[in-house]
Each structure stands twice: as structure tokens, then as C-alpha cells.
Amino acid sequence: MISAYSNPVETIQHAIDQEYSVTNFMVTPLQFGYYSSEPKVRRWIAELRKQKKAFYSTNIYCLAGVLFQKQHLAKTDLSDEFLKVITAL
């Protein structure tokens, strides 16, 4: 699971550096919950956003289930498409 507010770009880049590709993914919007709405957590998420490491709107963020495969086994690489979707907000 990859959250849009927990540095998804660098997470995917790390996977690519380890020779993995995104071969499938599913994204769903979620409202901020109890933990992510705590003031100290919300401040940290806002700081990540300033650094272009978190992506969300006032009311929602996105959470993704991502399937990785070793690049030499993958028939397709959806890393670019995934990043466009997860960073859209």
C-alpha cells in the first residue's frame, strides 16, 4: 500500500532502482482519519507537501495497492501512469 501523503515518488523511484516495475495498481480516495488528522501528524504531512512529497486535497488523499514485479519479468511498466494518478491532487 502506498499513500499519496507518504512520499510516493521516491518510493517508486526506489523500486525502480531495485529493478522493479509497477505492473498493476488500484487507487482509492480516502478521508483523513483519526491518526492523520492529529495536529502534529497533519503538520508533518503539510511539511511533506511543501517538499513535493505529499499530495492531497483539503478533504481527501489517495491510497494505492501496487503490484511490483522484477523488471525482467514484467510485461509492462505502469510506473509513470501510477505517479500521474497518485500525485494528481
C-alpha positions in Angstrom: 0.0 0.0 0.0 1.3 3.4 -0.9 -0.2 6.6 0.4 -0.2 9.8 -1.5 1.0 11.7 1.6 4.0 9.4 2.3 6.4 10.3 -0.5 5.1 8.1 -3.3 7.5 9.5 -5.9 10.6 8.5 -4.0 9.0 5.1 -3.1 8.5 4.3 -6.8 12.0 5.6 -7.7 13.5 3.3 -5.0 11.5 0.3 -6.5 12.9 1.2 -10.0 16.4 1.4 -8.6 15.9 -2.1 -7.2 14.9 -3.3 -10.7 11.1 -3.5 -10.0 8.3 -2.2 -12.2 4.7 -1.3 -11.3 2.7 -3.8 -13.3 -0.7 -3.1 -11.8 -2.3 -0.7 -9.3 -5.6 0.3 -7.8 -6.2 3.7 -6.2 -9.0 4.9 -3.9 -9.7 8.2 -2.3 -10.0 8.3 1.5 -10.9 10.9 4.0 -8.3 11.8 6.6 -8.8 9.6 9.6 -8.2 9.9 13.3 -4.4 9.5 13.2 -3.8 11.6 10.1 -6.0 14.3 11.5 -4.0 14.7 14.7 -2.4 18.2 14.6 1.2 17.0 14.8 0.7 14.5 12.1 -1.2 17.0 9.9 1.6 19.5 10.3 4.2 16.9 9.2 2.1 16.0 6.2 1.8 19.7 5.3 5.6 19.9 5.6 6.0 17.0 3.2 3.6 18.7 0.8 5.8 21.8 0.7 8.7 19.5 -0.3 6.5 17.9 -3.0 6.5 14.6 -1.1 2.8 14.6 -0.2 -0.3 15.0 -2.4 -3.8 15.6 -1.1 -6.7 18.0 -1.1 -8.4 19.6 1.8 -10.7 16.6 2.3 -9.1 13.6 0.8 -5.9 11.8 -0.1 -5.4 8.7 -2.2 -4.2 5.2 -1.1 -3.0 2.7 -3.6 -2.4 -1.0 -3.8 0.5 -1.5 -6.1 1.8 -4.7 -7.7 5.5 -4.8 -8.3 7.4 -7.3 -10.5 11.1 -7.6 -11.3 11.7 -5.6 -14.5 13.0 -8.6 -16.4 9.7 -10.5 -15.7 7.3 -7.5 -16.3 5.3 -7.3 -19.5 4.6 -3.7 -18.9 5.7 -0.9 -16.6 3.0 1.4 -15.3 5.2 3.5 -13.1 4.7 6.7 -15.0 0.9 6.2 -15.1 0.8 5.4 -11.4 2.8 8.5 -10.5 0.4 10.7 -12.5 -2.6 9.3 -10.7 -1.2 9.3 -7.1 0.2 12.9 -7.4 -2.9 14.3 -9.1 -4.2 16.2 -6.0 
